[in-house]
């Protein structure tokens, strides 16, 4: 099948990027740690709502040092779901709606978390929903149906992820093939298991499974600052372990409930969740400020709700006409979503993320090779230099296509 990649973005956000993203001839700071924050369902209108309601006081999003846009269609639908979008974010492979961690023909694909783990790098997930939900599951599971929670739980237990914060105890309490619960299986595999944030705060060694809810994190915990707390705790544990191993780490954080508020067309709840996500993003950026080599990437899997912010009056000559938060759907939309970058490597990614098909890149490479050889043999001079330069660029793009990345298209 055709696989679409987002060039530099794919390289910088794959775990292999920790070396590949460092320009050979520049003094740019190399990327060592990656913190990927996903605002599920968060489009530009949701960010704009936050800025407006903050009276345009600076938000964490305003601290971004690089900004880009990405398109969001899946392999079989112009409007993606979180499973296909999460798979694209995690692996760089487009798939069908409803599928996790595999291509439309069922081929398993490796996520950035899995690759980091294979390279001995500490890894973590911190989410508000249950850990088996579509977006977090895209970073470790390989199933054809996002609703297959027993199979997803099996893949979670086998993932080897070092730090896990979220809900989902309901499925972890089910029996594993070992004759005990999956929770007990993971405990026997060495996980420290915490049932509350207070318990998680006492853990000093990895791996940690902090499963703080039967399904999704409670409203009380959310209003107590759960997500920022889980993010800071994850960063403390992962950075200590990364220092011990002398390697970088990868952490994915999801503001899961932004999507749910938009599905419900609930502007008040959305504003609370955007403020909560903003404080979480700020915690990640603050960590990057004191930890050289850390790249913070903030994006979304898709937009939900079709949020617009129209004026209350058609007469734009007035000094202030008020505004309204208006949803057009209870579902997802096909609009582009933003990417905000901060820290090491943030200035290397800008613009609208283009998609390139593998067959086109291969054909282009063949043409450039032929052109370079012909130029060297027959013409020489600047034509040969130009052809060789283009060939080098092709080789760089081709190498990017082989590296799992943030996203081809969510």
Secondary structure, DSSP 8 states (H G I E B T S, - for coil): ---EE-HHHHHHTSTTHHHHTS-TTS------EEEEEEETB--HHHHHHHHHHTTT---SGGG-SEEEEE----SS-SS--HHHHHHHHHHS----TT-BSB-TTS-B---HHHHHHHTT--EEEEEEEETTSHHHHTTT--BS-TT-HHHHHHHHHHS--SEEEEE-HHHHTSB-TTSSBHHHHHHHTT-EEESSHHHHHH--SS-EEEE-SSSS--HHHHHTTHHHHHHHHHHHHHHHHHHHHT---EEEEEETHHHHHHHTT-HHHHHHHHHHHHHHHHHHHHHHHHSTTEEEEEE-S-EES--EEEES-S-TTSS---EEEE---SSEE---EEEEEEETTGGG--EE---EEHHHHHHHHHHHHHHHHHIIIII-HHHHHHHHHHHHHHHHHHHHHTS--S-S--
